[in-house]
Amino acid sequence: NPWDVMLCVSGTAIACENALVVAIICYSPALRTPMFVLVGSLATADLLAGLGLILNFVFQYVIRSETVSLLTVGFLVASFAASVSSLLAITVDRYLSLYNALTYYSERTVLCIHTMLAGAWGVSLCLGLLPVLGWNCLHDRTSCSVVRPLTKSNVTLLSASFFLIFLIMLHLYIEICKIVCRHAHQIALQQHFLTASHYVTTKKGVSTLAIILGTFGASWLPFAIYCVVGDPDYPSVYTYATLLPATYNSMINPIIYAYRNQEIQRSMWVLFCGCFQAKVSFRSRSPSDV
């Protein structure tokens, strides 16, 4: 099946990209701030998702077993759920870094970040275990969804969870845009005029937020909607055509959240070159940079 091959290729690319991010964060002691902990969580979740896609291909064509297939699907559900949850945690972190800028670097923020991650991975693990523990359609084909062996009620729960997370992220990014615009306006008032640089900076920040949310929505919304309205009797090509773009989100995440960051670029330079050339200048980015 060429669709399975495309998913396997996508999984390989996802695993390689995110494995590099995880290696860089683990290699660099300086990357231990809450922001990079969240980026590391996202990269780890996407890395596991990529490995899950590869394993699913291998077990589908090499080791045919309903039990193994169930375990692989549960692994994929948990990994992608952790990826989406980590994206939500990053959004909350960016909002807090702007809303509570004065107290952001306190120990309370670190505790909040670790609590969010623990909750996100805990919930994701539970969602992945549900089909393994019996919430599947192996013994009742009529209850199957467009994603076998998950049941219709299972994918409905997953889709509802995604819609809720998407709405929360949309609300938080709107609030972030308001804060960014308000800060730019206050700076302009202090300088008694609105310079072109203020306008460009504000527009760039809002545009970046729109790209982040737009990419996330365009990747996952078609698959989430199809899981709710689709029927298992529909051609499987519909499932593949909506699932493949969802995997692209895990491929784009490292570019948006990791490789654009100056600190990670510096660590990557050191990791591959073994030294850092002083003539190459890097600008340190704050957690609120978008």
Secondary structure as GFF3:
##gff-version 3
##sequence-region A 1 290
A	DSSP	alpha_helix	2	27	.	.	.	ID=ss1
A	DSSP	alpha_helix	34	61	.	.	.	ID=ss2
A	DSSP	alpha_helix	66	99	.	.	.	ID=ss3
A	DSSP	alpha_helix	107	132	.	.	.	ID=ss4
A	DSSP	three_ten_helix	141	143	.	.	.	ID=ss5
A	DSSP	alpha_helix	152	190	.	.	.	ID=ss6
A	DSSP	alpha_helix	196	229	.	.	.	ID=ss7
A	DSSP	alpha_helix	236	254	.	.	.	ID=ss8
A	DSSP	pi_helix	255	259	.	.	.	ID=ss9
A	DSSP	alpha_helix	262	273	.	.	.	ID=ss10
###
